[in-house]
Amino acid sequence: MYSTILVALENSKTDEAILAHIEPLAKLTGARLLFVHVADGWVARTREQFNLAESAEMKEDRAYLESVRARFAERGLEGDTVLLAGEPADEIV
């Protein structure tokens, strides 16, 4: 059925509603989880352009993703995390 389930998170309380549905689905299918968040702060959007270090927001987002992954791993559900960066405003169409 499913081999991987992509779980888009926004690092807010509303994530819990999504996560509550993901756990039984992942257990039923044996799917691996991929937790994704898009950082959208100024540094995240311009990091590559200006060769910037990760911002505190990005570090917090990365830690959040890791905490969610670890929580699911404790329940026997394996997964990975990906922190993406938003596009610079002038590139959004």
PDB file with one MODEL, atoms N, CA, C and O in Angstrom:
MODEL        1
ATOM      1  N   MET A   1       0.837  -1.177   0.000  1.00  0.00           N
ATOM      2  CA  MET A   1       0.000   0.000   0.000  1.00  0.00           C
ATOM      3  C   MET A   1       0.883   1.241   0.000  1.00  0.00           C
ATOM      4  O   MET A   1       1.344   1.664  -1.060  1.00  0.00           O
ATOM      5  N   TYR A   2       1.126   1.828   1.159  1.00  0.00           N
ATOM      6  CA  TYR A   2       1.998   3.001   1.255  1.00  0.00           C
ATOM      7  C   TYR A   2       3.377   2.557   1.708  1.00  0.00           C
ATOM      8  O   TYR A   2       3.498   1.755   2.633  1.00  0.00           O
ATOM      9  N   SER A   3       4.412   3.069   1.068  1.00  0.00           N
ATOM     10  CA  SER A   3       5.764   2.776   1.546  1.00  0.00           C
ATOM     11  C   SER A   3       6.322   3.966   2.311  1.00  0.00           C
ATOM     12  O   SER A   3       7.151   3.801   3.207  1.00  0.00           O
ATOM     13  N   THR A   4       5.869   5.167   1.958  1.00  0.00           N
ATOM     14  CA  THR A   4       6.289   6.386   2.648  1.00  0.00           C
ATOM     15  C   THR A   4       5.094   7.320   2.760  1.00  0.00           C
ATOM     16  O   THR A   4       4.315   7.469   1.818  1.00  0.00           O
ATOM     17  N   ILE A   5       4.962   7.946   3.922  1.00  0.00           N
ATOM     18  CA  ILE A   5       3.919   8.952   4.130  1.00  0.00           C
ATOM     19  C   ILE A   5       4.606  10.276   4.410  1.00  0.00           C
ATOM     20  O   ILE A   5       5.368  10.398   5.370  1.00  0.00           O
ATOM     21  N   LEU A   6       4.336  11.264   3.571  1.00  0.00           N
ATOM     22  CA  LEU A   6       4.878  12.600   3.771  1.00  0.00           C
ATOM     23  C   LEU A   6       3.960  13.345   4.727  1.00  0.00           C
ATOM     24  O   LEU A   6       2.750  13.420   4.513  1.00  0.00           O
ATOM     25  N   VAL A   7       4.548  13.896   5.784  1.00  0.00           N
ATOM     26  CA  VAL A   7       3.775  14.604   6.797  1.00  0.00           C
ATOM     27  C   VAL A   7       4.268  16.050   6.841  1.00  0.00           C
ATOM     28  O   VAL A   7       5.346  16.329   7.364  1.00  0.00           O
ATOM     29  N   ALA A   8       3.477  16.956   6.293  1.00  0.00           N
ATOM     30  CA  ALA A   8       3.834  18.374   6.287  1.00  0.00           C
ATOM     31  C   ALA A   8       3.407  18.992   7.609  1.00  0.00           C
ATOM     32  O   ALA A   8       2.237  18.935   7.987  1.00  0.00           O
ATOM     33  N   LEU A   9       4.371  19.585   8.307  1.00  0.00           N
ATOM     34  CA  LEU A   9       4.112  20.181   9.617  1.00  0.00           C
ATOM     35  C   LEU A   9       4.401  21.673   9.592  1.00  0.00           C
ATOM     36  O   LEU A   9       5.263  22.140   8.848  1.00  0.00           O
ATOM     37  N   GLU A  10       3.660  22.421  10.422  1.00  0.00           N
ATOM     38  CA  GLU A  10       3.889  23.860  10.464  1.00  0.00           C
ATOM     39  C   GLU A  10       4.473  24.341  11.788  1.00  0.00           C
ATOM     40  O   GLU A  10       4.614  25.543  12.010  1.00  0.00           O
ATOM     41  N   ASN A  11       4.812  23.398  12.668  1.00  0.00           N
ATOM     42  CA  ASN A  11       5.389  23.744  13.969  1.00  0.00           C
ATOM     43  C   ASN A  11       4.402  24.578  14.780  1.00  0.00           C
ATOM     44  O   ASN A  11       4.727  25.657  15.276  1.00  0.00           O
ATOM     45  N   SER A  12       3.180  24.042  14.901  1.00  0.00           N
ATOM     46  CA  SER A  12       2.155  24.701  15.706  1.00  0.00           C
ATOM     47  C   SER A  12       1.288  23.636  16.375  1.00  0.00           C
ATOM     48  O   SER A  12       1.445  22.443  16.115  1.00  0.00           O
ATOM     49  N   LYS A  13       0.384  24.071  17.226  1.00  0.00           N
ATOM     50  CA  LYS A  13      -0.497  23.141  17.934  1.00  0.00           C
ATOM     51  C   LYS A  13      -1.382  22.347  16.989  1.00  0.00           C
ATOM     52  O   LYS A  13      -1.786  21.231  17.314  1.00  0.00           O
ATOM     53  N   THR A  14      -1.688  22.900  15.833  1.00  0.00           N
ATOM     54  CA  THR A  14      -2.562  22.193  14.892  1.00  0.00           C
ATOM     55  C   THR A  14      -1.910  20.936  14.328  1.00  0.00           C
ATOM     56  O   THR A  14      -2.609  20.069  13.804  1.00  0.00           O
ATOM     57  N   ASP A  15      -0.597  20.818  14.422  1.00  0.00           N
ATOM     58  CA  ASP A  15       0.087  19.617  13.947  1.00  0.00           C
ATOM     59  C   ASP A  15      -0.422  18.369  14.657  1.00  0.00           C
ATOM     60  O   ASP A  15      -0.439  17.285  14.073  1.00  0.00           O
ATOM     61  N   GLU A  16      -0.832  18.514  15.901  1.00  0.00           N
ATOM     62  CA  GLU A  16      -1.267  17.336  16.672  1.00  0.00           C
ATOM     63  C   GLU A  16      -2.462  16.651  16.032  1.00  0.00           C
ATOM     64  O   GLU A  16      -2.583  15.428  16.114  1.00  0.00           O
ATOM     65  N   ALA A  17      -3.349  17.411  15.394  1.00  0.00           N
ATOM     66  CA  ALA A  17      -4.498  16.803  14.719  1.00  0.00           C
ATOM     67  C   ALA A  17      -4.029  15.913  13.573  1.00  0.00           C
ATOM     68  O   ALA A  17      -4.570  14.827  13.363  1.00  0.00           O
ATOM     69  N   ILE A  18      -3.029  16.371  12.837  1.00  0.00           N
ATOM     70  CA  ILE A  18      -2.475  15.585  11.726  1.00  0.00           C
ATOM     71  C   ILE A  18      -1.765  14.349  12.265  1.00  0.00           C
ATOM     72  O   ILE A  18      -1.966  13.238  11.776  1.00  0.00           O
ATOM     73  N   LEU A  19      -0.939  14.560  13.271  1.00  0.00           N
ATOM     74  CA  LEU A  19      -0.132  13.465  13.813  1.00  0.00           C
ATOM     75  C   LEU A  19      -1.002  12.359  14.409  1.00  0.00           C
ATOM     76  O   LEU A  19      -0.634  11.186  14.350  1.00  0.00           O
ATOM     77  N   ALA A  20      -2.144  12.720  14.978  1.00  0.00           N
ATOM     78  CA  ALA A  20      -3.041  11.715  15.548  1.00  0.00           C
ATOM     79  C   ALA A  20      -3.563  10.767  14.469  1.00  0.00           C
ATOM     80  O   ALA A  20      -3.817   9.595  14.748  1.00  0.00           O
ATOM     81  N   HIS A  21      -3.724  11.255  13.257  1.00  0.00           N
ATOM     82  CA  HIS A  21      -4.210  10.410  12.157  1.00  0.00           C
ATOM     83  C   HIS A  21      -3.078   9.626  11.488  1.00  0.00           C
ATOM     84  O   HIS A  21      -3.300   8.548  10.936  1.00  0.00           O
ATOM     85  N   ILE A  22      -1.884  10.169  11.542  1.00  0.00           N
ATOM     86  CA  ILE A  22      -0.752   9.532  10.869  1.00  0.00           C
ATOM     87  C   ILE A  22      -0.322   8.254  11.583  1.00  0.00           C
ATOM     88  O   ILE A  22       0.002   7.259  10.935  1.00  0.00           O
ATOM     89  N   GLU A  23      -0.317   8.277  12.896  1.00  0.00           N
ATOM     90  CA  GLU A  23       0.181   7.122  13.638  1.00  0.00           C
ATOM     91  C   GLU A  23      -0.563   5.824  13.302  1.00  0.00           C
ATOM     92  O   GLU A  23       0.082   4.828  12.974  1.00  0.00           O
ATOM     93  N   PRO A  24      -1.901   5.805  13.375  1.00  0.00           N
ATOM     94  CA  PRO A  24      -2.570   4.537  13.040  1.00  0.00           C
ATOM     95  C   PRO A  24      -2.395   4.139  11.568  1.00  0.00           C
ATOM     96  O   PRO A  24      -2.302   2.953  11.254  1.00  0.00           O
ATOM     97  N   LEU A  25      -2.350   5.118  10.679  1.00  0.00           N
ATOM     98  CA  LEU A  25      -2.149   4.814   9.263  1.00  0.00           C
ATOM     99  C   LEU A  25      -0.774   4.195   9.026  1.00  0.00           C
ATOM    100  O   LEU A  25      -0.643   3.218   8.288  1.00  0.00           O
ATOM    101  N   ALA A  26       0.248   4.771   9.655  1.00  0.00           N
ATOM    102  CA  ALA A  26       1.605   4.243   9.497  1.00  0.00           C
ATOM    103  C   ALA A  26       1.718   2.845  10.108  1.00  0.00           C
ATOM    104  O   ALA A  26       2.389   1.977   9.550  1.00  0.00           O
ATOM    105  N   LYS A  27       1.072   2.628  11.240  1.00  0.00           N
ATOM    106  CA  LYS A  27       1.104   1.294  11.855  1.00  0.00           C
ATOM    107  C   LYS A  27       0.402   0.271  10.971  1.00  0.00           C
ATOM    108  O   LYS A  27       0.878  -0.855  10.824  1.00  0.00           O
ATOM    109  N   LEU A  28      -0.711   0.653  10.393  1.00  0.00           N
ATOM    110  CA  LEU A  28      -1.478  -0.246   9.548  1.00  0.00           C
ATOM    111  C   LEU A  28      -0.711  -0.631   8.284  1.00  0.00           C
ATOM    112  O   LEU A  28      -0.730  -1.790   7.868  1.00  0.00           O
ATOM    113  N   THR A  29      -0.048   0.332   7.685  1.00  0.00           N
ATOM    114  CA  THR A  29       0.618   0.096   6.404  1.00  0.00           C
ATOM    115  C   THR A  29       2.092  -0.259   6.525  1.00  0.00           C
ATOM    116  O   THR A  29       2.688  -0.777   5.580  1.00  0.00           O
ATOM    117  N   GLY A  30       2.686   0.018   7.687  1.00  0.00           N
ATOM    118  CA  GLY A  30       4.119  -0.211   7.847  1.00  0.00           C
ATOM    119  C   GLY A  30       4.962   0.815   7.096  1.00  0.00           C
ATOM    120  O   GLY A  30       6.147   0.595   6.845  1.00  0.00           O
ATOM    121  N   ALA A  31       4.347   1.926   6.744  1.00  0.00           N
ATOM    122  CA  ALA A  31       5.038   2.963   5.962  1.00  0.00           C
ATOM    123  C   ALA A  31       6.068   3.706   6.798  1.00  0.00           C
ATOM    124  O   ALA A  31       5.922   3.876   8.009  1.00  0.00           O
ATOM    125  N   ARG A  32       7.091   4.133   6.121  1.00  0.00           N
ATOM    126  CA  ARG A  32       8.100   5.015   6.703  1.00  0.00           C
ATOM    127  C   ARG A  32       7.531   6.432   6.640  1.00  0.00           C
ATOM    128  O   ARG A  32       6.775   6.752   5.722  1.00  0.00           O
ATOM    129  N   LEU A  33       7.885   7.279   7.601  1.00  0.00           N
ATOM    130  CA  LEU A  33       7.365   8.644   7.657  1.00  0.00           C
ATOM    131  C   LEU A  33       8.431   9.645   7.235  1.00  0.00           C
ATOM    132  O   LEU A  33       9.611   9.481   7.546  1.00  0.00           O
ATOM    133  N   LEU A  34       8.013  10.662   6.540  1.00  0.00           N
ATOM    134  CA  LEU A  34       8.897  11.750   6.156  1.00  0.00           C
ATOM    135  C   LEU A  34       8.257  13.038   6.661  1.00  0.00           C
ATOM    136  O   LEU A  34       7.276  13.522   6.094  1.00  0.00           O
ATOM    137  N   PHE A  35       8.825  13.587   7.734  1.00  0.00           N
ATOM    138  CA  PHE A  35       8.315  14.808   8.347  1.00  0.00           C
ATOM    139  C   PHE A  35       8.990  16.009   7.688  1.00  0.00           C
ATOM    140  O   PHE A  35      10.217  16.102   7.662  1.00  0.00           O
ATOM    141  N   VAL A  36       8.177  16.929   7.155  1.00  0.00           N
ATOM    142  CA  VAL A  36       8.691  18.065   6.400  1.00  0.00           C
ATOM    143  C   VAL A  36       8.132  19.367   6.963  1.00  0.00           C
ATOM    144  O   VAL A  36       6.959  19.452   7.329  1.00  0.00           O
ATOM    145  N   HIS A  37       8.986  20.366   7.023  1.00  0.00           N
ATOM    146  CA  HIS A  37       8.564  21.723   7.402  1.00  0.00           C
ATOM    147  C   HIS A  37       9.272  22.698   6.469  1.00  0.00           C
ATOM    148  O   HIS A  37      10.429  22.494   6.098  1.00  0.00           O
ATOM    149  N   VAL A  38       8.564  23.756   6.096  1.00  0.00           N
ATOM    150  CA  VAL A  38       9.165  24.802   5.277  1.00  0.00           C
ATOM    151  C   VAL A  38       9.386  26.027   6.157  1.00  0.00           C
ATOM    152  O   VAL A  38       8.432  26.661   6.609  1.00  0.00           O
ATOM    153  N   ALA A  39      10.658  26.352   6.395  1.00  0.00           N
ATOM    154  CA  ALA A  39      11.006  27.564   7.143  1.00  0.00           C
ATOM    155  C   ALA A  39      10.788  28.748   6.213  1.00  0.00           C
ATOM    156  O   ALA A  39      11.195  28.719   5.052  1.00  0.00           O
ATOM    157  N   ASP A  40      10.148  29.783   6.725  1.00  0.00           N
ATOM    158  CA  ASP A  40       9.819  30.886   5.833  1.00  0.00           C
ATOM    159  C   ASP A  40      10.303  32.249   6.319  1.00  0.00           C
ATOM    160  O   ASP A  40       9.860  33.278   5.808  1.00  0.00           O
ATOM    161  N   GLY A  41      11.187  32.268   7.275  1.00  0.00           N
ATOM    162  CA  GLY A  41      11.752  33.539   7.730  1.00  0.00           C
ATOM    163  C   GLY A  41      12.699  34.125   6.688  1.00  0.00           C
ATOM    164  O   GLY A  41      13.026  33.474   5.696  1.00  0.00           O
ATOM    165  N   TRP A  42      13.129  35.346   6.921  1.00  0.00           N
ATOM    166  CA  TRP A  42      14.000  36.036   5.974  1.00  0.00           C
ATOM    167  C   TRP A  42      15.281  35.251   5.715  1.00  0.00           C
ATOM    168  O   TRP A  42      15.684  35.083   4.564  1.00  0.00           O
ATOM    169  N   VAL A  43      15.913  34.776   6.766  1.00  0.00           N
ATOM    170  CA  VAL A  43      17.163  34.024   6.590  1.00  0.00           C
ATOM    171  C   VAL A  43      16.905  32.759   5.781  1.00  0.00           C
ATOM    172  O   VAL A  43      17.683  32.423   4.888  1.00  0.00           O
ATOM    173  N   ALA A  44      15.831  32.065   6.083  1.00  0.00           N
ATOM    174  CA  ALA A  44      15.521  30.839   5.345  1.00  0.00           C
ATOM    175  C   ALA A  44      15.318  31.126   3.864  1.00  0.00           C
ATOM    176  O   ALA A  44      15.737  30.346   3.008  1.00  0.00           O
ATOM    177  N   ARG A  45      14.674  32.249   3.569  1.00  0.00           N
ATOM    178  CA  ARG A  45      14.378  32.584   2.170  1.00  0.00           C
ATOM    179  C   ARG A  45      15.590  33.118   1.407  1.00  0.00           C
ATOM    180  O   ARG A  45      15.622  33.050   0.179  1.00  0.00           O
ATOM    181  N   THR A  46      16.573  33.641   2.112  1.00  0.00           N
ATOM    182  CA  THR A  46      17.718  34.253   1.429  1.00  0.00           C
ATOM    183  C   THR A  46      19.043  33.599   1.801  1.00  0.00           C
ATOM    184  O   THR A  46      20.103  34.104   1.431  1.00  0.00           O
ATOM    185  N   ARG A  47      19.001  32.502   2.513  1.00  0.00           N
ATOM    186  CA  ARG A  47      20.209  31.851   3.025  1.00  0.00           C
ATOM    187  C   ARG A  47      21.217  31.523   1.930  1.00  0.00           C
ATOM    188  O   ARG A  47      22.393  31.869   2.043  1.00  0.00           O
ATOM    189  N   GLU A  48      20.769  30.868   0.885  1.00  0.00           N
ATOM    190  CA  GLU A  48      21.700  30.494  -0.186  1.00  0.00           C
ATOM    191  C   GLU A  48      22.203  31.717  -0.941  1.00  0.00           C
ATOM    192  O   GLU A  48      23.378  31.797  -1.298  1.00  0.00           O
ATOM    193  N   GLN A  49      21.317  32.656  -1.177  1.00  0.00           N
ATOM    194  CA  GLN A  49      21.682  33.867  -1.924  1.00  0.00           C
ATOM    195  C   GLN A  49      22.804  34.638  -1.233  1.00  0.00           C
ATOM    196  O   GLN A  49      23.708  35.148  -1.895  1.00  0.00           O
ATOM    197  N   PHE A  50      22.748  34.724   0.106  1.00  0.00           N
ATOM    198  CA  PHE A  50      23.738  35.501   0.852  1.00  0.00           C
ATOM    199  C   PHE A  50      24.700  34.640   1.663  1.00  0.00           C
ATOM    200  O   PHE A  50      25.486  35.165   2.452  1.00  0.00           O
ATOM    201  N   ASN A  51      24.644  33.322   1.474  1.00  0.00           N
ATOM    202  CA  ASN A  51      25.528  32.389   2.168  1.00  0.00           C
ATOM    203  C   ASN A  51      25.451  32.577   3.689  1.00  0.00           C
ATOM    204  O   ASN A  51      26.471  32.731   4.360  1.00  0.00           O
ATOM    205  N   LEU A  52      24.227  32.561   4.213  1.00  0.00           N
ATOM    206  CA  LEU A  52      23.989  32.814   5.633  1.00  0.00           C
ATOM    207  C   LEU A  52      23.968  31.516   6.436  1.00  0.00           C
ATOM    208  O   LEU A  52      23.689  30.442   5.904  1.00  0.00           O
ATOM    209  N   ALA A  53      24.267  31.638   7.718  1.00  0.00           N
ATOM    210  CA  ALA A  53      24.137  30.512   8.639  1.00  0.00           C
ATOM    211  C   ALA A  53      22.660  30.331   8.978  1.00  0.00           C
ATOM    212  O   ALA A  53      21.857  31.242   8.775  1.00  0.00           O
ATOM    213  N   GLU A  54      22.304  29.164   9.490  1.00  0.00           N
ATOM    214  CA  GLU A  54      20.920  28.930   9.904  1.00  0.00           C
ATOM    215  C   GLU A  54      20.524  29.923  10.983  1.00  0.00           C
ATOM    216  O   GLU A  54      21.319  30.241  11.867  1.00  0.00           O
ATOM    217  N   SER A  55      19.303  30.406  10.909  1.00  0.00           N
ATOM    218  CA  SER A  55      18.774  31.318  11.915  1.00  0.00           C
ATOM    219  C   SER A  55      18.290  30.527  13.129  1.00  0.00           C
ATOM    220  O   SER A  55      18.193  29.300  13.085  1.00  0.00           O
ATOM    221  N   ALA A  56      17.990  31.240  14.204  1.00  0.00           N
ATOM    222  CA  ALA A  56      17.435  30.605  15.395  1.00  0.00           C
ATOM    223  C   ALA A  56      16.104  29.931  15.051  1.00  0.00           C
ATOM    224  O   ALA A  56      15.807  28.849  15.557  1.00  0.00           O
ATOM    225  N   GLU A  57      15.307  30.566  14.196  1.00  0.00           N
ATOM    226  CA  GLU A  57      14.038  29.985  13.763  1.00  0.00           C
ATOM    227  C   GLU A  57      14.268  28.647  13.067  1.00  0.00           C
ATOM    228  O   GLU A  57      13.560  27.677  13.338  1.00  0.00           O
ATOM    229  N   MET A  58      15.236  28.591  12.188  1.00  0.00           N
ATOM    230  CA  MET A  58      15.517  27.355  11.466  1.00  0.00           C
ATOM    231  C   MET A  58      16.014  26.266  12.414  1.00  0.00           C
ATOM    232  O   MET A  58      15.641  25.102  12.272  1.00  0.00           O
ATOM    233  N   LYS A  59      16.846  26.637  13.371  1.00  0.00           N
ATOM    234  CA  LYS A  59      17.333  25.666  14.351  1.00  0.00           C
ATOM    235  C   LYS A  59      16.184  25.133  15.196  1.00  0.00           C
ATOM    236  O   LYS A  59      16.132  23.943  15.504  1.00  0.00           O
ATOM    237  N   GLU A  60      15.267  26.015  15.568  1.00  0.00           N
ATOM    238  CA  GLU A  60      14.093  25.608  16.332  1.00  0.00           C
ATOM    239  C   GLU A  60      13.214  24.670  15.502  1.00  0.00           C
ATOM    240  O   GLU A  60      12.729  23.657  16.006  1.00  0.00           O
ATOM    241  N   ASP A  61      13.014  25.008  14.243  1.00  0.00           N
ATOM    242  CA  ASP A  61      12.216  24.158  13.358  1.00  0.00           C
ATOM    243  C   ASP A  61      12.854  22.785  13.188  1.00  0.00           C
ATOM    244  O   ASP A  61      12.159  21.769  13.207  1.00  0.00           O
ATOM    245  N   ARG A  62      14.169  22.750  13.022  1.00  0.00           N
ATOM    246  CA  ARG A  62      14.883  21.474  12.864  1.00  0.00           C
ATOM    247  C   ARG A  62      14.748  20.633  14.139  1.00  0.00           C
ATOM    248  O   ARG A  62      14.549  19.420  14.065  1.00  0.00           O
ATOM    249  N   ALA A  63      14.857  21.272  15.297  1.00  0.00           N
ATOM    250  CA  ALA A  63      14.715  20.562  16.569  1.00  0.00           C
ATOM    251  C   ALA A  63      13.290  20.037  16.737  1.00  0.00           C
ATOM    252  O   ALA A  63      13.086  18.936  17.248  1.00  0.00           O
ATOM    253  N   TYR A  64      12.318  20.817  16.311  1.00  0.00           N
ATOM    254  CA  TYR A  64      10.924  20.386  16.384  1.00  0.00           C
ATOM    255  C   TYR A  64      10.705  19.138  15.528  1.00  0.00           C
ATOM    256  O   TYR A  64      10.118  18.158  15.987  1.00  0.00           O
ATOM    257  N   LEU A  65      11.178  19.182  14.289  1.00  0.00           N
ATOM    258  CA  LEU A  65      11.035  18.022  13.413  1.00  0.00           C
ATOM    259  C   LEU A  65      11.680  16.787  14.037  1.00  0.00           C
ATOM    260  O   LEU A  65      11.107  15.698  14.011  1.00  0.00           O
ATOM    261  N   GLU A  66      12.849  16.962  14.585  1.00  0.00           N
ATOM    262  CA  GLU A  66      13.557  15.838  15.205  1.00  0.00           C
ATOM    263  C   GLU A  66      12.785  15.304  16.407  1.00  0.00           C
ATOM    264  O   GLU A  66      12.743  14.093  16.621  1.00  0.00           O
ATOM    265  N   SER A  67      12.174  16.186  17.195  1.00  0.00           N
ATOM    266  CA  SER A  67      11.408  15.723  18.355  1.00  0.00           C
ATOM    267  C   SER A  67      10.184  14.916  17.927  1.00  0.00           C
ATOM    268  O   SER A  67       9.833  13.929  18.573  1.00  0.00           O
ATOM    269  N   VAL A  68       9.538  15.331  16.843  1.00  0.00           N
ATOM    270  CA  VAL A  68       8.393  14.571  16.323  1.00  0.00           C
ATOM    271  C   VAL A  68       8.863  13.221  15.808  1.00  0.00           C
ATOM    272  O   VAL A  68       8.238  12.199  16.093  1.00  0.00           O
ATOM    273  N   ARG A  69       9.964  13.202  15.049  1.00  0.00           N
ATOM    274  CA  ARG A  69      10.503  11.946  14.540  1.00  0.00           C
ATOM    275  C   ARG A  69      10.835  10.992  15.678  1.00  0.00           C
ATOM    276  O   ARG A  69      10.509   9.807  15.618  1.00  0.00           O
ATOM    277  N   ALA A  70      11.485  11.513  16.717  1.00  0.00           N
ATOM    278  CA  ALA A  70      11.874  10.688  17.864  1.00  0.00           C
ATOM    279  C   ALA A  70      10.645  10.143  18.593  1.00  0.00           C
ATOM    280  O   ALA A  70      10.645   8.998  19.044  1.00  0.00           O
ATOM    281  N   ARG A  71       9.619  10.951  18.706  1.00  0.00           N
ATOM    282  CA  ARG A  71       8.382  10.521  19.359  1.00  0.00           C
ATOM    283  C   ARG A  71       7.778   9.325  18.625  1.00  0.00           C
ATOM    284  O   ARG A  71       7.332   8.365  19.254  1.00  0.00           O
ATOM    285  N   PHE A  72       7.765   9.386  17.302  1.00  0.00           N
ATOM    286  CA  PHE A  72       7.236   8.271  16.526  1.00  0.00           C
ATOM    287  C   PHE A  72       8.175   7.066  16.565  1.00  0.00           C
ATOM    288  O   PHE A  72       7.713   5.925  16.575  1.00  0.00           O
ATOM    289  N   ALA A  73       9.468   7.303  16.586  1.00  0.00           N
ATOM    290  CA  ALA A  73      10.438   6.209  16.663  1.00  0.00           C
ATOM    291  C   ALA A  73      10.259   5.427  17.966  1.00  0.00           C
ATOM    292  O   ALA A  73      10.409   4.205  17.980  1.00  0.00           O
ATOM    293  N   GLU A  74       9.941   6.123  19.055  1.00  0.00           N
ATOM    294  CA  GLU A  74       9.699   5.459  20.332  1.00  0.00           C
ATOM    295  C   GLU A  74       8.520   4.492  20.242  1.00  0.00           C
ATOM    296  O   GLU A  74       8.438   3.529  21.005  1.00  0.00           O
ATOM    297  N   ARG A  75       7.622   4.752  19.318  1.00  0.00           N
ATOM    298  CA  ARG A  75       6.440   3.905  19.114  1.00  0.00           C
ATOM    299  C   ARG A  75       6.660   2.886  18.003  1.00  0.00           C
ATOM    300  O   ARG A  75       5.724   2.218  17.563  1.00  0.00           O
ATOM    301  N   GLY A  76       7.906   2.774  17.555  1.00  0.00           N
ATOM    302  CA  GLY A  76       8.243   1.775  16.554  1.00  0.00           C
ATOM    303  C   GLY A  76       8.011   2.202  15.118  1.00  0.00           C
ATOM    304  O   GLY A  76       8.011   1.361  14.220  1.00  0.00           O
ATOM    305  N   LEU A  77       7.813   3.486  14.884  1.00  0.00           N
ATOM    306  CA  LEU A  77       7.571   3.998  13.535  1.00  0.00           C
ATOM    307  C   LEU A  77       8.781   4.804  13.076  1.00  0.00           C
ATOM    308  O   LEU A  77       9.110   5.848  13.640  1.00  0.00           O
ATOM    309  N   GLU A  78       9.424   4.296  12.051  1.00  0.00           N
ATOM    310  CA  GLU A  78      10.652   4.939  11.569  1.00  0.00           C
ATOM    311  C   GLU A  78      10.335   6.088  10.621  1.00  0.00           C
ATOM    312  O   GLU A  78       9.309   6.092   9.941  1.00  0.00           O
ATOM    313  N   GLY A  79      11.239   7.058  10.591  1.00  0.00           N
ATOM    314  CA  GLY A  79      11.041   8.186   9.700  1.00  0.00           C
ATOM    315  C   GLY A  79      12.275   9.051   9.573  1.00  0.00           C
ATOM    316  O   GLY A  79      13.296   8.826  10.223  1.00  0.00           O
ATOM    317  N   ASP A  80      12.148  10.037   8.723  1.00  0.00           N
ATOM    318  CA  ASP A  80      13.206  11.003   8.472  1.00  0.00           C
ATOM    319  C   ASP A  80      12.605  12.404   8.552  1.00  0.00           C
ATOM    320  O   ASP A  80      11.386  12.577   8.584  1.00  0.00           O
ATOM    321  N   THR A  81      13.485  13.391   8.584  1.00  0.00           N
ATOM    322  CA  THR A  81      13.034  14.780   8.613  1.00  0.00           C
ATOM    323  C   THR A  81      13.703  15.567   7.494  1.00  0.00           C
ATOM    324  O   THR A  81      14.831  15.281   7.093  1.00  0.00           O
ATOM    325  N   VAL A  82      12.975  16.571   7.001  1.00  0.00           N
ATOM    326  CA  VAL A  82      13.516  17.474   5.996  1.00  0.00           C
ATOM    327  C   VAL A  82      13.042  18.880   6.334  1.00  0.00           C
ATOM    328  O   VAL A  82      11.845  19.131   6.480  1.00  0.00           O
ATOM    329  N   LEU A  83      13.999  19.789   6.454  1.00  0.00           N
ATOM    330  CA  LEU A  83      13.675  21.197   6.647  1.00  0.00           C
ATOM    331  C   LEU A  83      13.976  21.905   5.332  1.00  0.00           C
ATOM    332  O   LEU A  83      15.123  21.959   4.888  1.00  0.00           O
ATOM    333  N   LEU A  84      12.941  22.438   4.727  1.00  0.00           N
ATOM    334  CA  LEU A  84      13.085  23.170   3.477  1.00  0.00           C
ATOM    335  C   LEU A  84      13.042  24.662   3.756  1.00  0.00           C
ATOM    336  O   LEU A  84      12.609  25.088   4.827  1.00  0.00           O
ATOM    337  N   ALA A  85      13.486  25.446   2.804  1.00  0.00           N
ATOM    338  CA  ALA A  85      13.457  26.899   2.952  1.00  0.00           C
ATOM    339  C   ALA A  85      12.510  27.481   1.923  1.00  0.00           C
ATOM    340  O   ALA A  85      12.474  27.041   0.774  1.00  0.00           O
ATOM    341  N   GLY A  86      11.739  28.479   2.348  1.00  0.00           N
ATOM    342  CA  GLY A  86      10.834  29.161   1.436  1.00  0.00           C
ATOM    343  C   GLY A  86      11.604  29.900   0.361  1.00  0.00           C
ATOM    344  O   GLY A  86      12.795  30.172   0.509  1.00  0.00           O
ATOM    345  N   GLU A  87      10.922  30.220  -0.712  1.00  0.00           N
ATOM    346  CA  GLU A  87      11.528  30.944  -1.823  1.00  0.00           C
ATOM    347  C   GLU A  87      11.595  32.433  -1.508  1.00  0.00           C
ATOM    348  O   GLU A  87      10.709  32.952  -0.829  1.00  0.00           O
ATOM    349  N   PRO A  88      12.620  33.128  -1.981  1.00  0.00           N
ATOM    350  CA  PRO A  88      12.657  34.575  -1.831  1.00  0.00           C
ATOM    351  C   PRO A  88      11.405  35.188  -2.458  1.00  0.00           C
ATOM    352  O   PRO A  88      10.938  34.725  -3.499  1.00  0.00           O
ATOM    353  N   ALA A  89      10.865  36.227  -1.827  1.00  0.00           N
ATOM    354  CA  ALA A  89       9.602  36.815  -2.240  1.00  0.00           C
ATOM    355  C   ALA A  89       9.608  37.233  -3.710  1.00  0.00           C
ATOM    356  O   ALA A  89       8.580  37.117  -4.379  1.00  0.00           O
ATOM    357  N   ASP A  90      10.727  37.710  -4.225  1.00  0.00           N
ATOM    358  CA  ASP A  90      10.760  38.159  -5.620  1.00  0.00           C
ATOM    359  C   ASP A  90      10.694  36.997  -6.607  1.00  0.00           C
ATOM    360  O   ASP A  90      10.482  37.219  -7.799  1.00  0.00           O
ATOM    361  N   GLU A  91      10.871  35.760  -6.135  1.00  0.00           N
ATOM    362  CA  GLU A  91      10.817  34.603  -7.024  1.00  0.00           C
ATOM    363  C   GLU A  91       9.453  33.923  -7.004  1.00  0.00           C
ATOM    364  O   GLU A  91       9.213  33.018  -7.802  1.00  0.00           O
ATOM    365  N   ILE A  92       8.560  34.331  -6.118  1.00  0.00           N
ATOM    366  CA  ILE A  92       7.245  33.742  -6.035  1.00  0.00           C
ATOM    367  C   ILE A  92       6.368  34.363  -7.118  1.00  0.00           C
ATOM    368  O   ILE A  92       6.302  35.584  -7.265  1.00  0.00           O
ATOM    369  N   VAL A  93       5.704  33.503  -7.863  1.00  0.00           N
ATOM    370  CA  VAL A  93       4.837  33.985  -8.951  1.00  0.00           C
ATOM    371  C   VAL A  93       3.400  33.893  -8.544  1.00  0.00           C
ATOM    372  O   VAL A  93       2.515  34.250  -9.321  1.00  0.00           O
TER     373      VAL A  93
ENDMDL
END
